[in-house]
Amino acid sequence: MRNPLNTLRPDIQAMHSYVVQDATGMVKLDAMENPHRLSPALQAELGQRLGAVALNRYPDGRVDFLRQVLSAHTGLPEGYGLILGNGSDELISLLAIACDQPGAKILAPLPGFVMYAMSAQLQGLEFVGVPLTADFELDTPAMLAAMREHQPAIIYLAYPNNPTANLWDDDAIEQIIQAAPGLVVIDEAYQPFSSKTYLDRLARHPHVLLMRTLSKFGLAGVRLGYLIGPQALLAHIDKVRPPYNVSVLNCECALFALAHLEEFAAQAQDIRAQRAMLFAALSVFPGVKVWPSDANMLLLRVPDAAKTFDAMKAQGVLVKNVSKMHPLLANCLRFTVGTAEENERLLAAFQKSL
């Protein structure tokens, strides 16, 4: 009998699956989630709203309405529109499909979001990673040289970056955009916590797209991302989007959140305040380096990342050990900013782990 595994691509068989850490019974600070839940009153209101959704019908006009609401909320430039995705991950995959021509390549700084490289591999495209500097800044000369050599169809610039949590230099971004032979995608997944956005500069360059998600906004479980760009360009990318890719429940949850912006704005403000507190508290530990953050996470280097990670986990606090993701991240951990109570437990566990 033929081995069914022989029908699968060898590179797929050799890949490692995306691993989600078991957080049962833990203070979960490993995945950059918003730690705040809805109040009981809002939970009840959302429950009633979801209960009234026509689950027997395919998503249709309601999703179109969500696009209109998101467009108004974002404040799109004239002639710009957006595409909805099942999280940013799906949008990254759609871009790889749409740009899959012979010899096409995708380029991004490293360390960065793992899905840029994974989507390229799954689509059979070459991924080119350009290392950041030792302080996690864009190496502009290296980026420009790689762009000249590889002529990438897509360049991803996370703004702020994951896992380093920093914003790139404005002049470096503009140099890369000016020299780009294809699309440049500015990934603003962490925009609710950032001091800057590229949105006000977007209309300068018709080959630049802006990607955002409602995951960090506070709806990680809803899985809804959106890609902003010139309508004429998005119309073609939208052709590869699966029909009905956003469920009516996802759509209604997003509309509910956008109708309660003040609630989520208050949550984001609290997270930014807690981030400042954590940064100050972690910075005083000897032998520990903490990098400034414009996201809802902090990257830090410790003497022994594996030992510190295991010790914190043993105390019921789950963070992310990113030390093996890239050589530049040697002995680095990534802490999600939690609630005040969760951050107190994190600091106590961290102190004991050192």
C-alpha positions, 0 to 999 in steps of 0.5 A: 500500500502506498504511504499516504505521507508521500503525497505531502510536500517534503518541506511541509513534513520537515516543518515544525508546527506553531506551538502554543504553550499550555497555560492551564492554571498559569498567569498567562503573559506569553502571547501579547493578549489584552489581559482585560475582560469585559464587565458583566454588563457588557458580557450580557449585552454582547451575549444578547447581540450574538444570540440574535445573529442569523447563524443559518445565513452566510456572512453578507451585508453585515460584513460590508457594514463592518468594513464601512464602520472600520473605515470610518473608525480608522480614517482612511485616505481618499481612494483607500479601502480595506480587506478583512481577514481571519486575523492578520495571519490570513491577510499575510497568506493572501498577499503571498498568494496574490504575489506568487509569480516565478522567482518572487521573494518576500523580505523582512527584518529579523528577528520579526513576526514568524508568519512572514517567513512561514507564509512564504514557505507555504506558498513556495516563495523564497524568504529573505531575512535581513538581521537587525542591528545589535540594538534591534534597529533597522540595518538600513544599508543591509536592507537596501543591499538585500532589496537590490539583490533580491528584488522582493515582491513584498517587504514587511516592516512591523511597526512596532516590531515583534518580538523587539517591541520597538518602532523603526526610524522614520528616515530608514522606513522612507529610504526602504519605501522609496527603494522598494521594487514591490509592495511594502506592508507596514504591520501595525498589529500593536497600534493601540499601544504605540506612540506613532502610526504610519497612517498619516503618511500612507497616501504618499506611496501607492505601493504601501499597504497598512495592516492592523488587527483587532487582536491586540485591541482586545479581541484576540479570540475573535480573529479579525485583521484588516489590510488598508490600501488603494482600492484599485490595488486591493480589488485584485488582492481581494480576488484570492480571499476565500468567500465568507472568510469572516464569520457572522460572530466575528463580525458582530463581536467587532461591531460591538467593540467598535460601538464601545471604543471608550472601554477598549481605549481605557484598557489600552491606557491602563496597559500603557501605564502598566508597561511604564511601571514594568519597564522601570521595575525591571530596569533596576535588576542587576545583569538585566537589560530591558528595551523600550517598548511601543507595544504591549510587551517588553523584551529583556535580556537576562544572564540565563533565559532558560533557567529564568523561564523555567523558574518563573513557570514553576511559580505559575507565571508563563512568559515567552522564551525567545532566546532561540528564535534568532542569534540576536535574541540570545538569553532574551525573554518577552513579557506581555504586559498584564493587569496590575495584579498579574504584573505584581506576580510577574515581578515577584516570580522574576526576582526569585528566578534570578 
